[in-house]
């Protein structure tokens, strides 16, 4: 808004016009990006542009991409310095070769997802030395001469922490004009040897008491959070404009809060978390609860975009206000949004908080009136099972699914639907070695999904969630991964073919629909050539017909990493090409962490050159009906590889995912499942009227 010159009094038409001017300068034809940024800023645009036609996840991804391009455009004109606390992953990866310095600040407990990236440097800010602490104290004193003994006490007791230096200095100066009650706080603090945070609390309490009516505003603002907007504070305080402005100006003058963001946003921030905390704990618990409940109800009614975009914010305030049912509802919504964005740890945390609220409800509500809580608990447990499945924690997922089943005491089929999501482990044996596989779902048709050993079952989870009610779905832990036995190198594709044959033998004689993901497709095609009777149909996704089909630049990097046996380098260069779409950044980091836990032999076996991967000479002899699926924007295995396979197979159909990469399972899940379901049932590539 600041860059566009938008102000609060502009009409929606004027705001849109200003935005269009800015974006046209950067993008030329801004038709495709204007609706994205307009939606982000809350500017109506429907009369000027066609509907976006995007899912929330797609819209978020494209919006982030647009903002990243904006930074690139600015950097093309001149070097850019920007300080930003969010919108991190996409920027960190994008700016490696741009004249951009990004300064990202965070607390010590924050775990950055990119500390090992070469162009990222992590610094720990140290405490101030004596020289700088003295300078800061004198600056805060602003002309008031501090006695040498007083200055020495300040330096000794604050230990170089800037906030403590500032506040202790202010306390010494304020003691001169303090009222008796404030003097009591200050004398008690300055005369004892407690830890500085405890002393600081007394200093801050004295300063709050000097605010008069502005103290109530500070306390209310502390319930909103470290940062808050003028608009929201006005809504929850109920104060008229002049009265609220006076209180805010008093807080700014007292250096308790400061302006944040651009002038047009009119946002404020407590100068330090400890200041917010002091204002917050000065409230009685009962009043805090009432304020949180009031905040949640007001924001829910007057700021519907927060309920839609930040349900975790409302969940927190309803929870702190002891409105447990609504808190559980919003934690559940927040978890679903996080899962959709593949922020899986965040989703799991939201769900645990949801279950905590439901446990509170159970303790206060009679059993006969707990029906709503039971439904929420069931939904939370099922979603937690889905999330932990995506995280590869199959045993935990099964426990959550079983807990959800145990809550159901009727015969409406819900328990059966949940049980079909469970991962039922089985074992096939070949040459004395165990190959673990898992059965899910139910139905007359069986899908056997074959994925490379370094991909893991979490890759298949989006398909399981949507299709387990319609199909029996079998997934396999490739040798060297999961619950299967370890492997010894070399372990080429031909050995994986024999393992797959053992699993199909354990399943019985009825032909299955084979689904091969990436190099899993090579395993599938080889076995289909050898024993076509085992299959009714074949599906490949992102499959390379041979080693030459891979991205040539990637293969050079891979060869060098293999020579050095750089396991992390091998995994990162591979995942960078697979999970390059913006909405997959969170998932990519989790995949990297998970793959680094695989045995060393497994990782090296996956990346070693394997001449038996070549299936080009076999394709013409495979006459099974085959669907070749490929992302048009696949950066690991270019789309030409799919065209080569589809052309060589006698009975193949080619389905392209426009604008998608190597794994449209994640980026176009509904479309992928619809295409797979239709082909498995009918042999046709797609039929739009078939619903899941």
BAMARLO-341323 format. One record per residue (C-alpha): residue number from 1; x, y negated, z. Coordinates in steps of 0.02 Angstrom, whole numbers. Layout:
- NUM, X, Y, Z;
...
% end
This chain:
- 1, 0, 0, 0;
- 2, 141, -119, 41;
- 3, 230, -85, -124;
- 4, 68, -115, -219;
- 5, 28, -276, -126;
- 6, -135, -204, -61;
- 7, -212, -288, 90;
- 8, -360, -244, 199;
- 9, -477, -373, 122;
- 10, -455, -311, -57;
- 11, -607, -229, -137;
- 12, -588, -47, -191;
- 13, -580, -107, -373;
- 14, -439, -227, -333;
- 15, -344, -95, -235;
- 16, -357, 27, -380;
- 17, -299, -105, -504;
- 18, -145, -146, -399;
- 19, -104, 39, -382;
- 20, -121, 66, -570;
- 21, 0, -76, -606;
- 22, 133, -2, -492;
- 23, 114, 176, -555;
- 24, 114, 124, -738;
- 25, 280, 36, -710;
- 26, 354, 198, -646;
- 27, 264, 333, -745;
- 28, 206, 247, -905;
- 29, 45, 344, -930;
- 30, -13, 360, -750;
- 31, -180, 442, -788;
- 32, -134, 606, -704;
- 33, -50, 533, -550;
- 34, -162, 385, -507;
- 35, -304, 493, -438;
- 36, -179, 586, -327;
- 37, -107, 430, -247;
- 38, -278, 346, -241;
- 39, -346, 495, -146;
- 40, -198, 487, -26;
- 41, -234, 303, 9;
- 42, -422, 327, 19;
- 43, -458, 218, -134;
- 44, -616, 268, -232;
- 45, -575, 314, -412;
- 46, -713, 432, -471;
- 47, -791, 307, -593;
- 48, -625, 276, -679;
- 49, -550, 451, -687;
- 50, -615, 627, -714;
- 51, -624, 743, -562;
- 52, -456, 812, -506;
- 53, -518, 992, -515;
- 54, -384, 1047, -391;
- 55, -390, 1150, -234;
- 56, -333, 1057, -77;
- 57, -168, 1152, -82;
- 58, -138, 1108, -265;
- 59, -184, 925, -236;
- 60, -63, 915, -89;
- 61, 76, 993, -193;
- 62, 51, 877, -341;
- 63, 41, 725, -227;
- 64, 207, 770, -146;
- 65, 282, 797, -319;
- 66, 221, 624, -373;
- 67, 298, 541, -220;
- 68, 463, 631, -252;
- 69, 464, 567, -432;
- 70, 432, 391, -368;
- 71, 593, 404, -266;
- 72, 685, 464, -421;
- 73, 622, 314, -520;
- 74, 680, 193, -385;
- 75, 850, 277, -378;
- 76, 869, 259, -566;
- 77, 868, 69, -545;
- 78, 980, 53, -392;
- 79, 1045, 153, -243;
- 80, 907, 188, -118;
- 81, 913, 198, 71;
- 82, 756, 259, 154;
- 83, 716, 315, 330;
- 84, 573, 438, 342;
- 85, 515, 564, 471;
- 86, 402, 676, 365;
- 87, 388, 732, 183;
- 88, 556, 815, 210;
- 89, 581, 981, 123;
- 90, 538, 924, -53;
- 91, 647, 769, -38;
- 92, 797, 858, 39;
- 93, 801, 980, -106;
- 94, 768, 847, -239;
- 95, 898, 714, -196;
- 96, 1056, 821, -200;
- 97, 1119, 739, -360;
- 98, 1034, 569, -343;
- 99, 1108, 407, -274;
- 100, 997, 419, -121;
- 101, 1041, 422, 63;
- 102, 901, 493, 172;
- 103, 911, 465, 360;
- 104, 801, 587, 453;
- 105, 785, 570, 642;
- 106, 724, 707, 756;
- 107, 732, 767, 935;
- 108, 852, 900, 990;
- 109, 716, 1035, 1002;
- 110, 672, 1015, 818;
- 111, 740, 1156, 709;
- 112, 783, 1090, 537;
- 113, 748, 1211, 394;
- 114, 900, 1155, 293;
- 115, 1056, 1140, 406;
- 116, 1161, 1250, 292;
- 117, 1128, 1154, 131;
- 118, 1290, 1079, 68;
- 119, 1228, 899, 47;
- 120, 1150, 891, 222;
- 121, 1252, 829, 370;
- 122, 1182, 844, 546;
- 123, 1240, 723, 680;
- 124, 1203, 720, 866;
- 125, 1186, 544, 937;
- 126, 1295, 526, 1091;
- 127, 1266, 419, 1244;
- 128, 1327, 240, 1241;
- 129, 1503, 208, 1301;
- 130, 1537, 80, 1436;
- 131, 1573, -59, 1312;
- 132, 1410, -39, 1216;
- 133, 1305, -8, 1371;
- 134, 1373, -172, 1444;
- 135, 1333, -265, 1284;
- 136, 1157, -194, 1281;
- 137, 1124, -243, 1463;
- 138, 1185, -421, 1430;
- 139, 1078, -431, 1274;
- 140, 923, -378, 1371;
- 141, 964, -503, 1508;
- 142, 949, -639, 1375;
- 143, 1051, -773, 1461;
- 144, 1018, -721, 1641;
- 145, 1185, -698, 1727;
- 146, 1194, -523, 1801;
- 147, 1303, -508, 1956;
- 148, 1452, -395, 1928;
- 149, 1392, -274, 2064;
- 150, 1218, -264, 1984;
- 151, 1291, -232, 1811;
- 152, 1404, -97, 1882;
- 153, 1253, -11, 1962;
- 154, 1160, -16, 1797;
- 155, 1306, 64, 1705;
- 156, 1333, 196, 1838;
- 157, 1152, 250, 1853;
- 158, 1096, 247, 1671;
- 159, 1233, 363, 1605;
- 160, 1234, 280, 1434;
- 161, 1052, 316, 1390;
- 162, 994, 160, 1294;
- 163, 815, 160, 1359;
- 164, 874, 177, 1538;
- 165, 997, 33, 1516;
- 166, 860, -77, 1447;
- 167, 729, -36, 1577;
- 168, 843, -43, 1729;
- 169, 909, -212, 1671;
- 170, 732, -277, 1648;
- 171, 686, -212, 1820;
- 172, 828, -309, 1901;
- 173, 774, -468, 1812;
- 174, 588, -443, 1845;
- 175, 621, -419, 2030;
- 176, 651, -606, 2040;
- 177, 468, -648, 1998;
- 178, 382, -488, 2055;
- 179, 222, -487, 2158;
- 180, 228, -395, 2326;
- 181, 152, -236, 2252;
- 182, 269, -238, 2103;
- 183, 414, -278, 2219;
- 184, 368, -122, 2317;
- 185, 386, -14, 2160;
- 186, 550, -96, 2112;
- 187, 629, -93, 2284;
- 188, 583, 91, 2304;
- 189, 663, 131, 2137;
- 190, 822, 29, 2150;
- 191, 859, 87, 2327;
- 192, 861, 274, 2297;
- 193, 972, 398, 2207;
- 194, 839, 499, 2115;
- 195, 855, 550, 1933;
- 196, 833, 403, 1816;
- 197, 668, 467, 1737;
- 198, 586, 465, 1910;
- 199, 655, 292, 1946;
- 200, 604, 233, 1774;
- 201, 425, 285, 1810;
- 202, 418, 163, 1955;
- 203, 492, 24, 1847;
- 204, 363, 55, 1712;
- 205, 220, 63, 1838;
- 206, 271, -108, 1901;
- 207, 270, -177, 1724;
- 208, 100, -99, 1689;
- 209, 28, -180, 1844;
- 210, 82, -350, 1780;
- 211, -22, -330, 1621;
- 212, -191, -365, 1696;
- 213, -330, -310, 1578;
- 214, -204, -255, 1448;
- 215, -158, -111, 1563;
- 216, -322, -23, 1520;
- 217, -283, -41, 1335;
- 218, -108, 31, 1363;
- 219, -182, 179, 1455;
- 220, -311, 211, 1319;
- 221, -177, 195, 1185;
- 222, -69, 320, 1279;
- 223, -208, 448, 1258;
- 224, -206, 419, 1069;
- 225, -23, 465, 1058;
- 226, 149, 388, 1034;
- 227, 89, 298, 877;
- 228, -86, 231, 845;
- 229, -178, 119, 722;
- 230, -265, -44, 762;
- 231, -422, 22, 678;
- 232, -431, 178, 786;
- 233, -389, 85, 947;
- 234, -528, -39, 909;
- 235, -652, 101, 877;
- 236, -617, 195, 1039;
- 237, -595, 42, 1151;
- 238, -755, -47, 1101;
- 239, -668, -214, 1127;
- 240, -709, -363, 1018;
- 241, -576, -426, 898;
- 242, -509, -572, 1000;
- 243, -503, -475, 1163;
- 244, -413, -328, 1084;
- 245, -290, -440, 992;
- 246, -245, -527, 1155;
- 247, -214, -361, 1242;
- 248, -106, -297, 1100;
- 249, -5, -457, 1094;
- 250, 22, -444, 1282;
- 251, 87, -265, 1262;
- 252, 204, -319, 1122;
- 253, 268, -467, 1221;
- 254, 301, -351, 1368;
- 255, 402, -239, 1251;
- 256, 297, -87, 1292;
- 257, 238, -64, 1113;
- 258, 300, -125, 945;
- 259, 228, -140, 771;
- 260, 252, 12, 659;
- 261, 234, 36, 473;
- 262, 192, -103, 350;
- 263, 92, -258, 400;
- 264, -57, -196, 301;
- 265, -72, -35, 403;
- 266, -77, -126, 572;
- 267, -6, 19, 670;
- 268, 86, 16, 836;
- 269, 205, 129, 930;
- 270, 258, 143, 1111;
- 271, 441, 94, 1115;
- 272, 487, 259, 1195;
- 273, 399, 421, 1237;
- 274, 432, 390, 1422;
- 275, 336, 227, 1414;
- 276, 187, 317, 1340;
- 277, 204, 452, 1472;
- 278, 206, 325, 1614;
- 279, 47, 244, 1551;
- 280, -33, 414, 1526;
- 281, 4, 489, 1697;
- 282, -53, 330, 1782;
- 283, -230, 387, 1739;
- 284, -325, 502, 1855;
- 285, -350, 674, 1778;
- 286, -539, 655, 1773;
- 287, -525, 489, 1681;
- 288, -398, 562, 1558;
- 289, -521, 700, 1517;
- 290, -662, 577, 1488;
- 291, -552, 469, 1377;
- 292, -494, 617, 1271;
- 293, -673, 676, 1248;
- 294, -728, 500, 1201;
- 295, -583, 483, 1079;
- 296, -624, 649, 995;
- 297, -810, 610, 978;
- 298, -778, 434, 912;
- 299, -647, 487, 786;
- 300, -752, 635, 728;
- 301, -897, 517, 692;
- 302, -803, 367, 621;
- 303, -648, 444, 540;
- 304, -710, 600, 446;
- 305, -548, 607, 346;
- 306, -455, 653, 506;
- 307, -574, 797, 538;
- 308, -539, 857, 361;
- 309, -353, 825, 347;
- 310, -291, 835, 528;
- 311, -409, 950, 624;
- 312, -268, 992, 746;
- 313, -274, 810, 806;
- 314, -458, 824, 849;
- 315, -430, 997, 923;
- 316, -300, 928, 1043;
- 317, -414, 787, 1104;
- 318, -566, 900, 1123;
- 319, -457, 1023, 1221;
- 320, -388, 887, 1334;
- 321, -566, 826, 1357;
- 322, -621, 1001, 1411;
- 323, -741, 1016, 1263;
- 324, -682, 1193, 1234;
- 325, -803, 1254, 1099;
- 326, -766, 1110, 982;
- 327, -581, 1121, 1022;
- 328, -582, 1304, 969;
- 329, -676, 1258, 809;
- 330, -547, 1129, 758;
- 331, -397, 1238, 806;
- 332, -470, 1371, 691;
- 333, -489, 1246, 549;
- 334, -313, 1183, 576;
- 335, -246, 1361, 568;
- 336, -334, 1394, 403;
- 337, -261, 1235, 327;
- 338, -87, 1282, 388;
- 339, -104, 1458, 319;
- 340, -161, 1389, 151;
- 341, 0, 1287, 147;
- 342, 101, 1441, 204;
- 343, 152, 1350, 364;
- 344, 135, 1517, 451;
- 345, 216, 1483, 619;
- 346, 110, 1327, 635;
- 347, -46, 1426, 590;
- 348, -6, 1559, 720;
- 349, 22, 1426, 853;
- 350, -147, 1345, 813;
- 351, -234, 1513, 826;
- 352, -156, 1550, 996;
- 353, -221, 1382, 1057;
- 354, -392, 1426, 986;
- 355, -392, 1589, 1084;
- 356, -339, 1496, 1241;
- 357, -493, 1384, 1225;
- 358, -605, 1534, 1198;
- 359, -533, 1616, 1354;
- 360, -579, 1459, 1452;
- 361, -754, 1466, 1380;
- 362, -773, 1648, 1431;
- 363, -725, 1604, 1609;
- 364, -860, 1471, 1625;
- 365, -1001, 1534, 1512;
- 366, -1117, 1677, 1560;
- 367, -1097, 1830, 1451;
- 368, -1269, 1806, 1376;
- 369, -1220, 1632, 1314;
- 370, -1050, 1678, 1244;
- 371, -1107, 1728, 1069;
- 372, -1031, 1576, 982;
- 373, -866, 1603, 1072;
- 374, -866, 1786, 1021;
- 375, -887, 1738, 837;
- 376, -745, 1613, 850;
- 377, -634, 1739, 938;
- 378, -667, 1867, 803;
- 379, -627, 1742, 664;
- 380, -468, 1687, 753;
- 381, -407, 1866, 778;
- 382, -439, 1913, 597;
- 383, -350, 1757, 535;
- 384, -206, 1792, 655;
- 385, -195, 1966, 580;
- 386, -185, 1889, 406;
- 387, -52, 1764, 461;
- 388, 59, 1891, 548;
- 389, 41, 2005, 396;
- 390, 110, 1865, 288;
- 391, 252, 1850, 413;
- 392, 289, 2036, 389;
- 393, 240, 2081, 569;
- 394, 129, 2228, 523;
- 395, 113, 2308, 695;
- 396, 61, 2143, 773;
- 397, -62, 2115, 630;
- 398, -142, 2285, 660;
- 399, -162, 2245, 845;
- 400, -251, 2081, 805;
- 401, -365, 2168, 680;
- 402, -406, 2303, 808;
- 403, -446, 2174, 941;
- 404, -566, 2093, 818;
- 405, -647, 2261, 781;
- 406, -668, 2295, 967;
- 407, -769, 2135, 985;
- 408, -900, 2195, 862;
- 409, -1043, 2296, 936;
- 410, -1163, 2302, 788;
- 411, -1180, 2403, 629;
- 412, -1178, 2264, 499;
- 413, -1017, 2324, 419;
- 414, -904, 2187, 488;
- 415, -793, 2310, 580;
- 416, -769, 2413, 422;
- 417, -722, 2257, 325;
- 418, -589, 2213, 454;
- 419, -523, 2391, 466;
- 420, -490, 2388, 279;
- 421, -360, 2253, 309;
- 422, -259, 2362, 428;
- 423, -90, 2427, 370;
- 424, -101, 2617, 394;
- 425, 76, 2683, 384;
- 426, 110, 2849, 298;
- 427, 273, 2937, 251;
- 428, 329, 3027, 94;
- 429, 490, 3129, 97;
- 430, 617, 3151, -42;
- 431, 779, 3245, -16;
- 432, 759, 3232, 172;
- 433, 740, 3042, 166;
- 434, 581, 2952, 222;
- 435, 492, 2827, 111;
- 436, 361, 2730, 209;
- 437, 203, 2674, 123;
- 438, 42, 2592, 184;
- 439, -140, 2620, 141;
- 440, -268, 2480, 148;
- 441, -448, 2453, 97;
- 442, -564, 2575, 14;
- 443, -645, 2608, -153;
- 444, -645, 2732, -295;
- 445, -496, 2652, -383;
- 446, -321, 2648, -309;
- 447, -196, 2509, -338;
- 448, -15, 2558, -304;
- 449, 89, 2400, -291;
- 450, 276, 2417, -321;
- 451, 387, 2273, -270;
- 452, 577, 2257, -264;
- 453, 662, 2308, -103;
- 454, 707, 2129, -54;
- 455, 531, 2060, -76;
- 456, 440, 2142, 70;
- 457, 258, 2183, 98;
- 458, 215, 2003, 141;
- 459, 225, 1969, -46;
- 460, 70, 2077, -70;
- 461, -33, 2007, 75;
- 462, -134, 1879, -27;
- 463, -193, 2021, -140;
- 464, -235, 2132, 8;
- 465, -342, 1998, 89;
- 466, -449, 1974, -65;
- 467, -458, 2147, -144;
- 468, -453, 2270, 2;
- 469, -644, 2277, 6;
- 470, -649, 2335, -176;
- 471, -495, 2446, -194;
- 472, -389, 2569, -100;
- 473, -222, 2478, -103;
- 474, -55, 2562, -72;
- 475, 105, 2465, -39;
- 476, 279, 2539, -18;
- 477, 432, 2499, 87;
- 478, 571, 2523, -41;
- 479, 721, 2623, 22;
- 480, 831, 2515, 129;
- 481, 689, 2404, 189;
- 482, 546, 2406, 314;
- 483, 511, 2574, 393;
- 484, 595, 2675, 254;
- 485, 764, 2757, 279;
- 486, 923, 2662, 242;
- 487, 1006, 2676, 73;
- 488, 1187, 2698, 21;
- 489, 1255, 2606, -129;
- 490, 1243, 2627, -273;
- 491, 1054, 2649, -271;
- 492, 994, 2608, -448;
- 493, 818, 2590, -517;
- 494, 817, 2774, -564;
- 495, 825, 2820, -379;
- 496, 679, 2703, -341;
- 497, 583, 2790, -481;
- 498, 605, 2956, -391;
- 499, 548, 2876, -227;
- 500, 391, 2809, -312;
- 501, 357, 2982, -383;
- 502, 366, 3055, -207;
- 503, 239, 2928, -143;
- 504, 118, 2962, -286;
- 505, 135, 3148, -251;
- 506, 87, 3118, -69;
- 507, -66, 3019, -125;
- 508, -139, 3160, -230;
- 509, -166, 3194, -414;
- 510, -294, 3061, -463;
- 511, -219, 2931, -582;
- 512, -189, 2760, -505;
- 513, -176, 2582, -569;
- 514, 9, 2540, -554;
- 515, 55, 2359, -518;
- 516, 239, 2315, -534;
- 517, 302, 2149, -466;
- 518, 462, 2079, -541;
- 519, 592, 2220, -548;
- 520, 461, 2334, -470;
- 521, 387, 2330, -645;
- 522, 544, 2413, -712;
- 523, 522, 2555, -587;
- 524, 340, 2571, -635;
- 525, 371, 2571, -824;
- 526, 507, 2703, -809;
- 527, 395, 2822, -713;
- 528, 249, 2787, -831;
- 529, 360, 2836, -977;
- 530, 413, 2997, -890;
- 531, 242, 3047, -820;
- 532, 100, 2945, -897;
- 533, -32, 3062, -819;
- 534, 2, 2981, -649;
- 535, -75, 2816, -706;
- 536, -239, 2754, -776;
- 537, -176, 2577, -813;
- 538, -20, 2473, -786;
- 539, 6, 2292, -734;
- 540, 172, 2200, -731;
- 541, 208, 2029, -656;
- 542, 367, 1932, -693;
- 543, 456, 2090, -751;
- 544, 623, 2075, -844;
- 545, 644, 2205, -984;
- 546, 832, 2208, -951;
- 547, 970, 2113, -860;
- 548, 991, 1993, -1007;
- 549, 814, 1929, -979;
- 550, 859, 1836, -820;
- 551, 900, 1650, -816;
- 552, 1078, 1643, -883;
- 553, 1139, 1505, -767;
- 554, 1069, 1599, -618;
- 555, 1159, 1759, -670;
- 556, 1326, 1667, -672;
- 557, 1296, 1603, -495;
- 558, 1239, 1776, -441;
- 559, 1396, 1857, -512;
- 560, 1507, 1737, -415;
- 561, 1410, 1761, -252;
- 562, 1421, 1950, -275;
- 563, 1608, 1940, -300;
- 564, 1623, 1847, -134;
- 565, 1487, 1954, -54;
- 566, 1402, 1793, 0;
- 567, 1236, 1864, 61;
- 568, 1155, 1698, 100;
- 569, 1211, 1625, -65;
- 570, 1136, 1773, -158;
- 571, 971, 1756, -67;
- 572, 958, 1566, -81;
- 573, 996, 1554, -267;
- 574, 867, 1691, -298;
- 575, 730, 1617, -189;
- 576, 761, 1441, -257;
- 577, 702, 1501, -427;
- 578, 558, 1607, -363;
- 579, 484, 1485, -237;
- 580, 519, 1321, -327;
- 581, 341, 1255, -328;
- 582, 310, 1121, -194;
- 583, 174, 1218, -105;
- 584, 295, 1364, -79;
- 585, 433, 1272, 15;
- 586, 376, 1328, 188;
- 587, 359, 1506, 126;
- 588, 531, 1501, 44;
- 589, 619, 1461, 208;
- 590, 530, 1603, 296;
- 591, 574, 1723, 155;
- 592, 757, 1673, 169;
- 593, 755, 1704, 357;
- 594, 671, 1874, 334;
- 595, 787, 1931, 195;
- 596, 941, 1886, 296;
- 597, 882, 2017, 422;
- 598, 893, 2156, 292;
- 599, 1041, 2277, 303;
- 600, 1195, 2218, 210;
- 601, 1192, 2371, 96;
- 602, 1012, 2335, 49;
- 603, 1048, 2155, -1;
- 604, 1201, 2200, -104;
- 605, 1110, 2346, -187;
- 606, 969, 2231, -240;
- 607, 1084, 2105, -323;
- 608, 1215, 2222, -399;
- 609, 1216, 2245, -588;
- 610, 1109, 2396, -630;
- 611, 1111, 2457, -811;
- 612, 967, 2578, -776;
- 613, 852, 2427, -757;
- 614, 841, 2414, -947;
- 615, 671, 2476, -1009;
- 616, 675, 2403, -1186;
- 617, 704, 2572, -1268;
- 618, 555, 2651, -1176;
- 619, 419, 2523, -1206;
- 620, 361, 2586, -1375;
- 621, 331, 2758, -1298;
- 622, 215, 2696, -1159;
- 623, 37, 2705, -1227;
- 624, -57, 2666, -1068;
- 625, -167, 2511, -1065;
- 626, -53, 2378, -991;
- 627, -79, 2200, -934;
- 628, 79, 2094, -941;
- 629, 62, 1945, -823;
- 630, 189, 1805, -818;
- 631, 203, 1625, -758;
- 632, 234, 1507, -901;
- 633, 354, 1407, -790;
- 634, 449, 1558, -722;
- 635, 626, 1499, -687;
- 636, 697, 1669, -641;
- 637, 633, 1772, -786;
- 638, 584, 1659, -932;
- 639, 415, 1684, -1015;
- 640, 499, 1753, -1171;
- 641, 532, 1913, -1071;
- 642, 344, 1941, -1053;
- 643, 319, 1912, -1239;
- 644, 455, 2040, -1276;
- 645, 372, 2172, -1164;
- 646, 196, 2138, -1227;
- 647, 252, 2148, -1408;
- 648, 344, 2314, -1383;
- 649, 205, 2403, -1285;
- 650, 76, 2479, -1403;
- 651, -77, 2441, -1292;
- 652, -30, 2282, -1200;
- 653, -120, 2119, -1164;
- 654, -24, 1964, -1114;
- 655, -93, 1845, -982;
- 656, -2, 1681, -951;
- 657, -19, 1579, -793;
- 658, 0, 1402, -856;
- 659, 116, 1293, -753;
- 660, 155, 1433, -631;
- 661, 319, 1514, -583;
- 662, 377, 1690, -542;
- 663, 244, 1732, -411;
- 664, 70, 1664, -454;
- 665, 10, 1783, -318;
- 666, 44, 1635, -202;
- 667, 13, 1483, -311;
- 668, -142, 1544, -405;
- 669, -204, 1680, -289;
- 670, -388, 1678, -335;
- 671, -352, 1680, -521;
- 672, -224, 1818, -503;
- 673, -342, 1927, -402;
- 674, -485, 1896, -522;
- 675, -377, 1945, -671;
- 676, -310, 2101, -582;
- 677, -483, 2154, -522;
- 678, -561, 2133, -694;
- 679, -423, 2228, -783;
- 680, -425, 2371, -657;
- 681, -614, 2392, -677;
- 682, -637, 2357, -863;
- 683, -469, 2357, -950;
- 684, -501, 2177, -1007;
- 685, -378, 2039, -967;
- 686, -508, 1926, -887;
- 687, -695, 1902, -874;
- 688, -743, 1735, -798;
- 689, -913, 1790, -729;
- 690, -838, 1925, -617;
- 691, -834, 1862, -438;
- 692, -727, 1927, -297;
% end
